């Protein structure tokens, strides 16, 4: 099985929900929510792609970075590559339904472990989807991170307890899901959180707490204030609000304010290994990837997920060699030219 075969099968099995375009720029899937596209005009999805594309690489070949070390540590766990599988739910809602939710969850959680990293699992308007993700995490002795939708705090804390029982590595809330259409369609109330509500959630568990959906420096500072262990700089893949800035545009200012105070993860249009290098150079500690992992699952199940992540490794290694990066800590702003400025 190779990547071309995986993508071909995934395209067939996703039944038009995702065209697996040669250039995954959000144009052909604009407005397809539910589905795999960006909300409304799709401008936020497109902007994520364009902003990351506007970060260019400085090619360097006079150095001794011949065999880069791509490993890093997240929440006290070493992973082989600074890439984590992003939380995605709704196989039957957004992906065409070729796979059941528990099959998809197993694919990404176990496939990610086999490739030397871990997966985040998600939440949905169907509460069973969260449980499916937890069941997959249990199968790998807790080496995974469940992310909960921004429901009422009482319900979130109930789900945090379930996450703790699964042995999860950490837990989080994707606060950028506050206006998610698919939740509204299923009668599941979600909304923004106050500082006090977030402090209650953070203090309710000893697990590292992640806030996914930070897009401004001031809210990154609030995440530090409430005691979160990590943030994900993300606009929910452009699936909740039209006309926002791209992740690559806001990440440098966020990193300037909170780098070293909190783990910074970035999420948005990660399609190649070089995209990982770009986001780390902009200030992230690691990145999340979604769509390529979905393609891997739909086209090749666990083996397909592993294949996709191993391809990321090969591409990142090449990018690090050709920019003179011996290890992940060597990746910095000198390796790029940011045309978004």
Backbone torsions as a table, in degrees:
resi	resn	phi	psi	omega
1	UNK	NA	131.3	175.4
2	UNK	-124.1	174.7	-174.6
3	UNK	-62.3	-38.3	179.0
4	UNK	-62.4	-40.8	178.2
5	UNK	-65.9	-42.8	178.7
6	UNK	-59.5	-46.4	-179.2
7	UNK	-65.7	-38.7	178.8
8	UNK	-61.9	-46.9	179.5
9	UNK	-66.3	-40.7	179.6
10	UNK	-62.2	-41.7	179.4
11	UNK	-59.8	-43.0	179.4
12	UNK	-66.2	-42.7	-173.7
13	UNK	-78.3	-19.7	179.7
14	UNK	-88.0	-1.7	165.6
15	UNK	51.2	40.1	178.2
16	UNK	88.2	-9.7	177.3
17	UNK	-66.7	-28.6	174.3
18	UNK	-145.6	126.7	-178.9
19	UNK	-84.7	-5.1	-176.6
20	UNK	46.8	57.8	-175.2
21	UNK	-64.1	152.9	177.9
22	UNK	-58.6	-37.8	175.1
23	UNK	-117.8	107.5	-175.3
24	UNK	-83.6	76.4	-173.1
25	UNK	-108.6	2.2	176.3
26	UNK	86.3	2.5	-176.9
27	UNK	-75.0	-49.3	-174.2
28	UNK	-73.8	-18.1	-178.1
29	UNK	-110.4	16.9	179.4
30	UNK	-54.7	131.3	176.1
31	UNK	80.3	-1.9	-176.6
32	UNK	-87.6	76.2	175.4
33	UNK	-135.8	118.5	-0.6
34	UNK	-57.9	155.1	-172.8
35	UNK	130.8	-161.5	-173.8
36	UNK	-105.2	5.1	-172.4
37	UNK	-95.5	-173.8	176.0
38	UNK	-89.8	152.3	-177.0
39	UNK	-69.5	151.6	176.0
40	UNK	54.7	-117.3	-178.5
41	UNK	-76.3	-11.9	-177.6
42	UNK	78.4	13.0	-172.8
43	UNK	-65.9	-32.2	-179.2
44	UNK	-70.4	-43.9	174.1
45	UNK	-55.4	-49.9	-178.6
46	UNK	-62.4	-38.0	-177.9
47	UNK	-68.1	-37.4	174.6
48	UNK	-55.1	-47.0	-178.8
49	UNK	-64.4	-48.3	-176.2
50	UNK	-66.2	-40.6	-178.9
51	UNK	-65.2	-40.9	178.1
52	UNK	-68.8	-36.2	177.8
53	UNK	-65.6	-26.1	179.3
54	UNK	-78.7	-2.6	173.0
55	UNK	-94.7	116.8	-176.5
56	UNK	-106.8	160.5	-171.6
57	UNK	-105.7	137.6	172.8
58	UNK	-88.1	110.3	179.0
59	UNK	-74.6	125.2	176.8
60	UNK	-136.1	135.0	-177.5
61	UNK	-133.9	7.9	175.1
62	UNK	-108.7	90.6	-175.5
63	UNK	-171.9	-179.1	-179.0
64	UNK	-115.2	21.8	178.4
65	UNK	-83.2	71.7	-173.4
66	UNK	-88.3	-27.3	-178.3
67	UNK	-139.6	78.1	-173.3
68	UNK	-61.3	145.7	173.4
69	UNK	-94.3	111.5	-175.9
70	UNK	-92.6	-1.5	-175.3
71	UNK	-73.5	155.9	175.6
72	UNK	-151.7	174.1	-178.8
73	UNK	-122.3	128.1	177.7
74	UNK	-127.6	125.4	-179.5
75	UNK	52.7	38.8	176.4
76	UNK	79.5	4.3	-179.9
77	UNK	-114.6	131.6	178.0
78	UNK	-81.4	134.0	174.5
79	UNK	-125.3	153.7	-171.5
80	UNK	-75.1	-16.9	-176.8
81	UNK	-151.2	142.9	-178.6
82	UNK	-77.8	54.4	179.4
83	UNK	-136.4	132.3	179.9
84	UNK	-123.1	140.2	176.7
85	UNK	-70.2	126.6	-175.8
86	UNK	-72.9	154.5	178.8
87	UNK	-75.2	121.2	179.6
88	UNK	-136.4	131.7	175.1
89	UNK	-129.6	168.7	172.7
90	UNK	93.1	46.9	177.1
91	UNK	-55.0	-42.2	-178.3
92	UNK	-76.8	-20.2	-176.4
93	UNK	-93.6	-45.1	-169.4
94	UNK	-110.0	-15.5	-168.6
95	UNK	-121.3	2.1	177.7
96	UNK	101.6	-17.3	172.1
97	UNK	81.1	12.2	176.2
98	UNK	-60.2	-35.7	177.3
99	UNK	-108.8	144.2	171.5
100	UNK	-74.6	164.8	-178.2
101	UNK	-61.7	-41.5	-179.1
102	UNK	-68.9	-33.4	176.1
103	UNK	-65.4	-46.1	179.3
104	UNK	-61.7	-44.5	-179.1
105	UNK	-60.5	-45.4	178.0
106	UNK	-60.7	-43.2	-179.5
107	UNK	-56.0	-50.9	-172.7
108	UNK	-76.3	-36.7	-178.8
109	UNK	-70.1	-50.2	-177.7
110	UNK	-73.8	-40.3	177.8
111	UNK	-61.2	-39.2	179.0
112	UNK	-65.5	-44.1	177.6
113	UNK	-59.1	-44.9	-179.2
114	UNK	-62.2	-26.9	-179.6
115	UNK	-92.6	2.7	174.0
116	UNK	93.3	16.5	175.2
117	UNK	-137.4	-159.1	179.1
118	UNK	-141.2	169.7	-177.7
119	UNK	-116.6	149.5	163.5
120	UNK	-94.7	144.0	174.5
121	UNK	-112.5	162.2	-171.3
122	UNK	-116.0	-168.0	-176.6
123	UNK	-134.8	165.6	-175.0
124	UNK	-160.2	176.5	174.4
125	UNK	-63.2	-24.8	173.4
126	UNK	-94.1	108.5	-175.2
127	UNK	-58.1	-23.9	-179.3
128	UNK	-64.4	-28.0	-178.5
129	UNK	-63.3	-36.8	176.9
130	UNK	-63.6	-42.1	179.2
131	UNK	-65.2	-38.9	177.6
132	UNK	-58.5	-42.7	178.2
133	UNK	-63.8	-42.9	178.1
134	UNK	-62.3	-40.4	179.2
135	UNK	-61.5	-37.5	177.5
136	UNK	-66.9	-40.9	179.1
137	UNK	-63.4	-38.0	177.4
138	UNK	-60.3	-33.5	-177.9
139	UNK	-68.4	-18.5	178.7
140	UNK	-114.2	29.8	175.6
141	UNK	57.5	37.0	173.3
142	UNK	84.8	4.7	-178.0
143	UNK	-81.9	71.7	179.8
144	UNK	-170.3	169.5	-175.2
145	UNK	-132.7	111.3	175.1
146	UNK	-79.5	136.6	177.9
147	UNK	-114.5	131.1	-171.9
148	UNK	-108.0	141.6	176.8
149	UNK	-69.0	153.9	-175.9
150	UNK	-77.1	65.5	177.1
151	UNK	-76.4	-167.7	171.9
152	UNK	-64.3	146.4	-175.1
153	UNK	-56.0	-38.0	-179.1
154	UNK	-58.9	-42.3	180.0
155	UNK	-70.9	-38.4	177.6
156	UNK	-60.8	-44.6	-179.3
157	UNK	-64.3	-36.0	173.6
158	UNK	-58.1	-43.4	-179.5
159	UNK	-72.7	-30.8	174.1
160	UNK	-61.8	-41.0	178.6
161	UNK	-61.3	-40.5	177.7
162	UNK	-65.0	-36.8	177.5
163	UNK	-64.8	-42.2	177.7
164	UNK	-60.9	-41.8	179.8
165	UNK	-63.8	-28.5	179.8
166	UNK	-76.6	-11.4	-177.5
167	UNK	81.9	18.7	-173.4
168	UNK	-56.3	150.7	-179.8
169	UNK	-68.3	-36.0	-179.5
170	UNK	-160.9	-180.0	178.0
171	UNK	-148.5	157.1	-179.5
172	UNK	-157.5	176.1	176.4
173	UNK	-129.3	130.0	175.7
174	UNK	-91.4	86.5	-175.5
175	UNK	-66.0	-15.1	174.7
176	UNK	-73.9	-4.0	174.8
177	UNK	-88.2	14.2	-174.5
178	UNK	-61.1	-25.0	-180.0
179	UNK	-121.2	25.5	-172.4
180	UNK	-64.3	126.3	-176.8
181	UNK	-61.2	-42.4	-176.1
182	UNK	-63.9	-30.8	175.9
183	UNK	-68.6	-44.9	-179.7
184	UNK	-61.2	-38.3	-179.9
185	UNK	-63.0	-26.0	-179.1
186	UNK	-102.5	12.9	175.9
187	UNK	67.4	29.3	-179.7
188	UNK	-104.6	109.1	-177.3
189	UNK	-70.1	126.6	174.6
190	UNK	-132.6	160.4	-179.3
191	UNK	-174.8	177.4	179.2
192	UNK	-66.9	165.9	-179.2
193	UNK	-122.2	142.8	173.7
194	UNK	-82.6	165.6	175.9
195	UNK	-58.0	-41.4	-178.8
196	UNK	-64.5	-40.9	178.6
197	UNK	-64.9	-39.1	179.3
198	UNK	-68.0	-39.5	176.9
199	UNK	-61.0	-38.5	177.8
200	UNK	-62.0	-42.5	-179.4
201	UNK	-67.0	-45.7	-179.4
202	UNK	-61.4	-42.7	-177.2
203	UNK	-76.1	-9.9	-177.8
204	UNK	-79.9	-7.5	-175.5
205	UNK	-145.3	153.9	174.2
206	UNK	-91.8	-6.5	177.2
207	UNK	-71.0	146.7	171.6
208	UNK	-55.8	134.9	-174.2
209	UNK	-110.2	131.8	-176.0
210	UNK	-112.6	135.3	171.3
211	UNK	-108.8	111.0	-179.3
212	UNK	-100.9	125.3	179.0
213	UNK	119.2	32.1	178.3
214	UNK	-95.2	127.9	-177.8
215	UNK	-130.8	5.9	177.8
216	UNK	-137.0	152.3	-178.9
217	UNK	-64.4	-37.4	-178.5
218	UNK	-66.0	-36.9	178.1
219	UNK	-75.2	-27.4	173.2
220	UNK	-63.4	-40.3	177.4
221	UNK	-66.4	-35.7	175.8
222	UNK	-65.6	-35.4	177.3
223	UNK	-62.0	-40.0	175.0
224	UNK	-63.7	-43.6	-178.2
225	UNK	-59.8	-41.0	-176.7
226	UNK	-79.2	-7.8	175.8
227	UNK	95.4	15.8	177.6
228	UNK	-64.7	148.2	178.6
229	UNK	-85.3	-26.2	-175.9
230	UNK	-154.2	155.0	169.6
231	UNK	-122.7	154.3	167.5
232	UNK	-113.6	115.4	175.4
233	UNK	-74.9	110.2	-169.0
234	UNK	-161.6	145.4	170.8
235	UNK	-113.2	30.3	178.1
236	UNK	61.7	35.7	177.9
237	UNK	65.9	20.3	-178.5
238	UNK	74.6	20.6	-172.5
239	UNK	-102.2	0.9	-178.1
240	UNK	-122.5	-29.9	-176.4
241	UNK	-144.0	126.4	178.3
242	UNK	-75.2	153.4	169.2
243	UNK	68.8	28.0	172.0
244	UNK	-89.0	169.0	172.9
245	UNK	-70.2	163.4	175.3
246	UNK	-81.6	155.5	-179.0
247	UNK	-58.4	-42.4	-178.6
248	UNK	-64.5	-21.1	178.6
249	UNK	-78.4	-34.9	-174.5
250	UNK	-96.5	-19.4	-174.4
251	UNK	-59.4	-44.3	-178.0
252	UNK	-58.6	-41.9	-179.8
253	UNK	-67.7	-37.6	176.8
254	UNK	-63.9	-45.5	179.2
255	UNK	-62.7	-36.5	179.0
256	UNK	-59.6	-35.8	-176.9
257	UNK	-83.5	-37.1	-168.7
258	UNK	-126.9	2.0	179.2
259	UNK	-56.3	130.0	-179.1
260	UNK	90.5	-17.6	178.3
261	UNK	-94.8	-20.7	-173.7
262	UNK	-158.3	148.5	176.2
263	UNK	-70.6	131.1	-178.5
264	UNK	-110.7	118.4	173.7
265	UNK	-110.8	150.0	-179.6
266	UNK	-128.1	145.9	-171.9
267	UNK	-144.2	118.5	176.6
268	UNK	159.0	106.3	176.0
269	UNK	63.6	32.5	174.0
270	UNK	-77.6	108.8	-175.0
271	UNK	-123.6	-22.8	-178.0
272	UNK	-133.9	163.5	177.1
273	UNK	-59.7	-34.4	179.8
274	UNK	-65.5	-25.4	176.8
275	UNK	-65.9	-33.9	176.4
276	UNK	-63.0	-46.6	179.0
277	UNK	-59.4	-42.3	-179.4
278	UNK	-60.0	-49.7	-176.5
279	UNK	-66.0	-36.9	178.2
280	UNK	-67.4	-40.3	177.0
281	UNK	-62.6	-29.7	178.4
282	UNK	-80.4	-10.1	175.3
283	UNK	130.3	-3.3	179.8
284	UNK	-79.2	156.0	172.7
285	UNK	-90.0	-29.1	177.2
286	UNK	-163.6	173.0	-177.4
287	UNK	-126.8	165.1	171.5
288	UNK	-113.1	144.8	174.7
289	UNK	-130.0	142.0	-177.9
290	UNK	-121.3	-68.2	-170.0
291	UNK	-56.2	-46.9	179.3
292	UNK	-59.8	-32.6	178.5
293	UNK	-69.4	-40.1	175.8
294	UNK	-59.5	-45.8	178.7
295	UNK	-58.7	-41.0	179.6
296	UNK	-61.6	-44.5	179.0
297	UNK	-63.9	-48.7	-176.6
298	UNK	-70.0	-29.8	-177.9
299	UNK	-94.6	-19.8	-175.7
300	UNK	-153.4	14.2	178.6
301	UNK	54.6	-144.2	-176.4
302	UNK	-59.3	-40.5	178.5
303	UNK	-62.4	-37.0	178.6
304	UNK	-66.9	-40.5	177.0
305	UNK	-61.8	-46.1	179.5
306	UNK	-61.4	-40.7	179.7
307	UNK	-62.4	-44.3	179.8
308	UNK	-61.8	-45.8	-178.1
309	UNK	-67.9	-38.8	177.0
310	UNK	-65.0	-31.7	175.5
311	UNK	-67.8	-39.7	173.3
312	UNK	-56.4	-43.2	179.7
313	UNK	-59.3	-47.9	-178.9
314	UNK	-60.7	-42.5	-179.0
315	UNK	-69.4	-40.0	178.9
316	UNK	-65.9	-41.7	179.0
317	UNK	-58.8	-44.8	178.8
318	UNK	-62.3	-42.9	-180.0
319	UNK	-64.0	-37.6	179.5
320	UNK	-69.7	-39.9	177.0
321	UNK	-61.4	-42.7	-174.5
322	UNK	-85.0	4.8	172.6
323	UNK	-123.4	-0.5	176.9
324	UNK	77.8	39.6	-179.0
325	UNK	-107.4	111.6	-179.9
326	UNK	-72.8	-30.8	-178.3
327	UNK	-154.2	177.9	-176.2
328	UNK	-63.0	-36.1	179.7
329	UNK	-65.9	-19.4	179.1
330	UNK	-78.9	-12.5	-178.5
331	UNK	-80.8	114.2	-178.6
332	UNK	-146.1	-174.6	-172.6
333	UNK	-65.2	-16.3	177.7
334	UNK	-72.3	-13.6	-177.9
335	UNK	-87.2	-6.8	-174.5
336	UNK	-133.7	166.2	166.1
337	UNK	-123.1	117.4	-176.4
338	UNK	-93.8	102.0	-178.4
339	UNK	-79.1	-1.0	177.1
340	UNK	-76.6	-15.8	-176.5
341	UNK	-71.1	NA	NA
